[in-house]
Amino acid sequence: MIDWIAFLIVFAASLIGACVVVALYALGTRLLAVAGRALFVEPAEFTDAITVISPEEAARALKKANKAQRKSPLTDGQKRTALAGAYPCFVLCGCAVLYGLYLIIPYFHN
């Protein structure tokens, strides 16, 4: 016999939890970008990569990120506030993930 109410509760909780984690991460990333700390990751060369970014494309992307950082209309105080808001978003995102693991892991040893 399947307890459908319990199934729906778990489904809703997992859906809401996933939305919270994604929203916090997206908000944190957006606040980092607003603060002038645009995320730029150097491209890595993988032998089995489908597409590889050339050094010229990487240089253009870095130049574009630096230009966007200089063109920001925000004051230094606003940038610091955005940066101060980004870190708690990432911390809360990590806490939500760890709490989800805490809820799942104790049931594996039974």
N, C-alpha and C positions, 0 to 999 in steps of 0.2 A: 504494500500500500504506500503510495506516495503522498507525503504531506504537502499539498499544493500551496498552502498559505506560507509555510516555511520556505518553500522554493521561491515564491514571489518576493518574500522579504529579502532573501539572499540576492536575488536578481536585482531588486531595486537598490539595495545597499552597494552592490558592486558597480552598478551603473552610475550612481551618484558619486561614489568614491573615485571612479575613473574620470568623471567629468571634473571633479574638484582638483585632482592631480594635474590634469591637462590644463585647466584654467589657471592654476597657480603658476605652473611652469611658463605658460604663454605670457601671463602678466609680468612675471619676473624678467623674462627675456625682453619684453617690450620696454619695461622700465630701464633695463640696462642700455638699450638702444637710445632711449630718450636722454639718458644721463651721459651719452657720448662714449659709451663703452661697447660699441658695436661688436658683436661676436664675429671674429674672423679666425678661421682655422686654416693653417697652412695645409695645402693639399698633399696627400701622401701617395706615393707610387706603389700600386699593388699590381702584381703580375696578372691577376685574374680580374682586374677592374674592367667594367664595361666602358666607362669613359674616364679619361685622365685629363685633368686640367693642366694646361701648359703653363710654364713659368710666366709667360706674358699675360695670360688670363688671370693668374694669381696676383700679379703686380697691379693689374688694372682694378681688380676687386679690392685690394688693400688701399690703393689710391682713392677709390670711390668711397670707401669707409672713412678714410681720414678726411676727405673733403666734406662728407656729411657731418662729421664731428665738428669741423670748424664752422659750418654754416648754421649750426643750431641757434635758434632765436632765444633759447632759454638763458637765464642768468646762472651764475655759478651756484647760487643758493638753490635754485630750482633743480639743477643737475644733481647736487648733493642730496636733495630730498628724494629725487627719483632713485638714486643709487641706494639710499637708505631704505627705500621701500622695496627694492628688488631683492635684497638679501633675505628679508623675512619671508618673501614669497617662496624662495628656494628652500629655506629652512622648513616652512610649513609643508611644502611638497614632499620633502624627505621624511618629515614626521608622519605624514599620511601614509606613505609607502611602508615605513617601519611599523606603524600601527596595524596595517593590513597584514604584514608578515607575522606580527605578534598574534593576531587573531587566527591565522592559519596554522602556524607551526605546532602549537601544543596538541593539536588533534592528530598529528602524524605518529606519535609514539603509542597510541592505543591499539 
